[in-house]
Amino acid sequence: MCQNTEEVKQVYMKAIKFKLPVRVRAGGHDHAGECSGDNTILIDVTGIKDFDYDDITKVANIGAG
């Protein structure tokens, strides 16, 4: 369960290094099972709950969790 984007990057790079498939889960249920599998790296981004808003550009960045 990643807590920030740097942790997501680190996990993803290790998956690439070991040639493992990656699945991403952002909370909730997946009845089709798309976020699971054998010998798979699961990146759970539920814990990324940061929020940032720029008053000048009127752009919000909202974490995946």
N, C-alpha and C positions, 0 to 999 in steps of 0.2 A: 504494500500500500504506500504509494508515493505521496509525499507531503509537499513537494514543489517540483517545478519544471526541471531543475538540475538533477533530481533523483530519476525522473523519467528518462532524461538523456543518458544517465549512467547505465540504467537497466537496458535501454535500447541498444547501446553500444556493446554491452556484454552479449546480448542476444545475437547481434551481428557477428561478433567475434567467434561465438560457438555455433554459428549457423543454425540457430533455433528460430522457429516461427514465433511471431509476437501476436498476442491478443490484447485488446484494451477493454477494460470495464470501467464504467463511470457510475456505478451504483445501480440499484434496482435489480430486476430479474431478467434473464434472457431465456425465454422458453425454447429457443432454437439451439441453444448451447454454443453460440458463436464465440463466447469468451472463454472456452475451455478446450482441452485437448491433451493428448499425450505428448511428452517432451516439448512442451510449449511454455514460453515465458508469458505470464499474465501481468500486465501493467495495470494496476488498479489506481485510478486517479480520483477516487471518491474523496480523498483527504485534501485535495487541492481546492481550498475554499477562499482564496484571496480575491480581493476586489479592488479595482483602481479606476478612478474617473478623472479625466482631464477636462477641466472647465473651459479651456481655450479651444480644444479641438472637438469637445463634446463627444469623446470616445470613451467607452467603458471597456475594461478588460476584466472578464469574469472567469474565475477558476472553474475547472470542469466538475468539481465535486459539488 
